[in-house]
Amino acid sequence: MGEFDRRVGRNEALMREVNESIERGRWPGDESVPFKFRCECMSLDCNETVAMTRSEYEHVRGDGRRFALRPGHGARAFETVVETHEGYVIVEKQGEAGEAADDLDPRG
């Protein structure tokens, strides 16, 4: 199951890369205005969004193992919900999925 765990981490890291591009194109600007980021769940087919301000997004990005997801999009076998907010949750990857996500963190 190790390779599957790593793939889960890589999938979510890919969505994080998309959101990093969104953030680069969005700011500077009004940092208090929420912007729609892609859900960073493990499903590459997910097209749902998460509304966050830049500071909220930066809070998630403070840890390479953490991701912002729509509620119900988590995978309990690979991650733990560490915070719940209106419209999104923050999860932390565990085990090999967490290691892969941390290794692929563009800010790491």
N, C-alpha and C positions, 0 to 999 in steps of 0.2 A: 504494500500500500504506500510505500515511500514515494514512488514516482508520481502517483496520483496526488499525494499531499503536496509535492513540489509544484505540480501543474496547477493546483488550486491557488497556491501563492503567486504563481506567474500570471494567471488569468486576472487576479485582482490587481496585481502590479501594472498590468496593461491598462486597465481602466484608470488607475491612478495617473499613468502617463497622459492619458487623454485629458484628465482634469488639470494636470499641470499645464498643458497647452491652453486650456480654457482660461486658467488664471492668468497666464502671461498675456493673453489677448484682451483681458477684461480690465485690469488695473494698470496704471493709476486711474483713479476715479473715486466715486463716492463709495468708500469702503463699508458703509453701513447698509447699503442696499443689497438684499439677497440676490444671488445669481444661481441659475440652475446648473448644477454639476451632474455628471453621469453617476448613477448608482455604481458603486465599486464592488458589487457582489461577484461571485465566481462564475456566473453565467455570462458568456460572451454575447448571448442573444438578448440580454436585458437592455432595454432602451428607456427605462424609467429614470427620472431625475430626482435630485435632492437639492432643495433650496437652502443655501448657506451664504452668510456674509464672508468676506475675506478672512476676518479674524476667526470665525468658526472653522473655516477650511484650514487655516494655518494651525489651529489647535489640533485638528485631526492629524495633519502632516508632521506634527512634532515628534511622532514615533513611527518608524518605518514599518511596524507591524500592525498599525491601525488604519482602518478604512471606514468611510461613511457609506451606509447602505440604507435602502428603504426598509422599513420594518417588515419582518417576515422573509427577507432575502438572505438571511444568514445560514451558515452550515455549522450546526452545533458540534460536529465531529472535528472541525478545524479551527473554530474561533469561539470567542466568548464576548458577549455584549458587555461593554464596560461603561457605556453611557447611553441614556435614552433622551432624545430631544423631540420636539414637535416635527413630525415628518421624516425623521431619520434616526438611526442608531449608529453608534460608533462601536465597531468590533475590533478585537485584537486577535490576530492569527496566533495559533499555538503550534508547537512541534515543528516538523519539517516545513509545513506551509508557512509558518512564521519566519523561519530561517530564510526561505526562498524570497518572501516578501521583503524582508529586511535587506537581503543581499542585492535586490533589484531596486531599492529605494534610490531614485535619482539624486536625492539630497544627502544620501548617506555617504 
